[in-house]
Amino acid sequence: MTVAQQGAALTRMSAEMEDWQLQAADAKDAVETVNRLLSEEKAALLRCSLQFDQLRSKLTAKHQVEQALDEARRENARLRGRLEVLEPLAATLAASAHREAAGKVKPGKHGSLGLPAMAAPPDP
């Protein structure tokens, strides 16, 4: 091989090496870009995961509040039922006590709460 041929071969090889170096630099840039995008996606996924956990907690809390409200409504209905039974009895007892206080009725036996169990008929 002549010196000119060797020089041309070295020039070609040098150009190929520069091309490979440019390709390697481009590949390195591409890898860095992909890694940056991957990091951004991981961060976005983490944010979404945290938001999902917060929403799940809120949903659980809302469900617990709804259950507590249902229990309160049931208890309220139960107490209203008892009140409907006790109100007429209280009105009767209040009227009886009022009559006793006015001296129109003699006191009768007292129940367990100290209230008149029955009013005795008035004296003739």
Secondary structure, 3 states (H helix, E strand, C coil): CCHHHHHHHHHHHHHHHHHHHHHHHHHHHHHHHHHHHHHHHHHHHHHHHHHHHHHHHHHHHHHHHHHHHHHHHHHHHHHHHHHHHHHHHHHHHHHHHHHHHHCCCCCCCECCCCCECCCCCCCC
